[in-house]
Amino acid sequence: MEHHPLDSYTRLSRERCTMTAKRHTTKKQADLIAAGILLILGIYVSIEVSGFKKIASLDIGPAFFPKVLGGLLIVFSILLALQTVKNNNQEPVEFMNRNLWIVFIVVGIFSIVFNLIGFVFSSIMILMVLMKLMGAGTWKKTLFVSTITTLIIYGVFDYFLHVPLPWGIFEGLF
C-alpha cells in the first residue's frame, strides 16, 4: 500500500478538528450547566414528593428520603455554582461523551418501564447495562450482582421502611 504525502496532513487535520470540537466547552461552563440541571432536578424532586401520601403507622413516611435527597441536590448544586464562579476554570473539557448519553438513555428507559414491569425487573436491567458500560465484567457476573443489589434494596424498602415498590405487570405473581 503506497503512502500518499497528503495522508498524514489529512490525518492531522482530522485530529485537530476533533480536538477543536471537544474544546468548545470549558470546565466553568460544564460545571455551571451541571449545577443548573441538578438544581432543577432538586426542585422537581422536592415538589413531587410533597404529594406523597403519609403512612399513618410510620414516623418517617415515603417522602422523607426523597425530600432529603432533593434538598441535598439543591444545596450542592448551589455550592457547585458558587465554587465554579469563584474558581473561573477555563480549561477545555469534553462535556458530553458517548457513555454519558448512554446513561441518559438507559435512565430514561428505566423511568418509562419502571411502573410497567416493576421495580425489581427494571432495576436489574438498568444495573446490568450500567455495570457493563463501566466494564464490570461478564454478563453472568453483572446479572448476579444486579440481582442481589436489587433484592437488598427491595427488602429495605418493603420490609424495613414499609414502602411498597411497584411490581408492574407481575403484581399478582409475587
N, C-alpha and C positions, 0 to 999 in steps of 0.2 A: 504494500500500500504506500503510495507516494505521499510525502508531506508537502503540502502547499504552503508557501510563505504567509498567506493571509489566515491560515488556520489558527495560529497562535494569537494573532491580532483579534480574530473573531471571538475566540475563547476568552481572552482578557476583557474584551468589550462587553461580552455577556456577563462575566463576573462582576464588572463594575456596575452594570445596570442592576444586577441582583442586589449588590451591596447598597446601592443608592436607594433602591425601593425599600429596603429594610430600615433605612436610616431616616425615614420620614417622620418617625415618632421619637421624641426624646423621653427620657426617663420621667421628667417632670410631667409631660403631657399624659403619659401612660398611667402614672400614679394618680393624677387628678381625674382621669376618666374612670379608673378603678374605684376611687373614693366616691365619685358620683353614683356609680352603679350600685355600690354597697350601701350608700345612704338611701337610695330609692328602695332597694330591697329591704333594708331595715325598717323603713317607714311602712312599706307594704305589709310586711310580716306583722308589725305591731298593730296595724289597723285590722288585718284579717283575723287575728286571734282574739280580738275584742268580742267577736261574735260567737266564740266557743261556749257551749253550754257547760255550766258548772255541775260537777257531780257532787251531790249532797253528802255522800259518805267520805269525801276526801277533803283534807285541808288544802292540799295543792291540787288544783284542777288541771285539765288537759292543756290549758292556755299558759300555764306557768313557764315551762321551759321555752316554748316559742317566744313568749314575751321577753324573757331574759336574753335569748339569742338575738331577737330584733333590736332590743336596747343596746346590746354589745356591738351589733353591726353599726348602729347609728354612731355610738361613741367612737369606735375605732376608725370609722370612715372619716369622721371629723378630724381625729388625730392625724390620720394619714394625710389629709388635705393640708392641715396646718404645717406638718413636718415637711411636706413637699414644697410648699410655698417658701418656707424658711430656707431649705437647702438649695433650691433652684438648680437641680441637677439637669444639665442639658446634654448628658451623654446619650448617644443614639441607642435605641433598643428595638428589638423585634417584638411588637406588641401582640399581634395575633398570629400564632403559628398554627400548624395543622392539628396538633394534638389538642389545643385549646378549643378549636372549632368542633372536633370530635366530642369532647367533653360536653360542650353546649348542646350538641345534637342528642347525645345519649341522655342527658338530664331532661331535655325537652320530651323525648320519647317516654322516659320514666314517668314524667308528670302526666302524660296522656294515658298510659296503660296502668298506672297505679290503682285507680279505682276499678278499672275493667278486670284485670287479672289478680288484683290484690297486692298487699304489701310483700308477702313472702316471695312470690314468684318474680315480681318486678324487681325487688331488691337483689335477689340472687343474680338475675340477668345483668343489672346495671353494675354490680360489683365485679362480676366476671369480665365484662367488657372493659371496665376501667382498669382492672388489675392486668389484663392482657396488654392494654395500651401502655401501661407503665413497665411492661416486661417482667411481670411477677412469676412467670413460669409456664408450665404446661396447662392445657385446658382442664385436665383432671385435678391438678393442684388448685387452680382458681375456683373450680366448681366446689371442691371440698371446703376451702377457706371461706368463700362467699356464702355457702350454705350454713356453716357453723356460725359465722358472724351474724347473718340474718336471723337465725333461730335464737341467738342470745339476745339480740335487740328486741325481737318479738316477745320473748319471755319477760324481759324487763318491763316493757310497756304493758303487756297483758296481765301478768301475774303480780308484779310489784306495784306498778303505778295505776293499774286498773283502767288503762286507756286502750279501748278496743281499736285494733287496726283492721282495715278492710281486707276481706278475702276475695272480693270481686265475684266472678262467676263461680268460684269454688266455695261460696258461703256455706252451703249445707253439707259439704263433704268433710269438713274438719271440725 
